[in-house]
Amino acid sequence: MPRILRPITLLCTLLALAPGYALSADDEFAFDDKPLQEYIINPEWFKLSFLELHDDVRDAITDGKRGLIIYFGQKDCAYCQAHMKNNWGRKDIELYTRKHFDVIAIDVRGDRPVTDFDGVIYSEKKFAAQHKTNFTPSFLFLDKDGKTALKLSGYHPPYQFQAALEFVADGHYRKESFRDYLALAEAAFAHGNEGLNEHVAFSHPPYALDRSRFAASAPLAVVFEQPKCHACDVLHAGPLLQPEISEKLKKLEIVQLDMWSDTPVLTPDGKHTTAKEWAGKLDVYYAPTIIFFDERGKEIIRVDSVVRLFRLNNVLEYILSGGYRTYPTLQRWRREFKKGDAPRG
């Protein structure tokens, strides 16, 4: 039986008919990602929770819902504000969320106790680190059994967040990947440049990225993109044009791949494949996704959501400073090493 992404269809149709791709003031990508001066207030409909997760899931299912969403945020996070405005600020997305899920909030710098399903008690910030929360907002979707149905890292535009809600609420996570599910909406939503955007820092083929036998001299960044990708156009027209970003990119090995192409690739672990097959194995669903690998080919961190100047600059500092060798998450590096100097997000 064919699937229908109910609220997405009309939105995608309207956006696909849009005459241009300029970043207008009401575009969901148009925001300054510097730390906010005024703190965010979470929606009043969030569940007031003692953060005992077993009880929270049980309560949601008892109320006839499909599961629980754990929202990881920060009070001064511009990406969280963009999510609140463009996703939960839309009545249809709010109502759909409230119908199918309870939502509880975790402050990634907070100290309230969180009791997980094994009875282990963490502080909020340690619980966030346990789930490798590099970016805020992030969302952990738990099903009726308390199992992870989906994790979203970072802020996503409305049609993708709505798709994530439906992916879990309708049970699609049991039989397919979010990458495959989202591809339907992507086809309808596609608008932007016909080809991939170029950048002077990108290496040219052949893409021999093997680091399994000999360590490379610098970390590797792989940028997965696709044609007709508004988010890709925004990345290239914004952060990647900034001199401070361009200078940092020169210190990396960096390649660009079309995530749906048959371009031959020799991966960092020495496997012969194609860009499409490798993207599938890595579960790349968002374009553009930037995955960073260390000199030996181990993944360090990935950016698979909307990214603006300050967040990208933070990530590049984390990589180029070698901070990842000591601090397993970007958030912990910022908190313990950068202290108050790094922009939040």
Order of alpha helices (4+ residues) and beta strands (2+ residues): alpha-alpha-beta-alpha-alpha-beta-beta-beta-alpha-beta-beta-alpha-alpha-beta-beta-alpha-alpha-beta-beta-beta-alpha-beta-beta-alpha-alpha
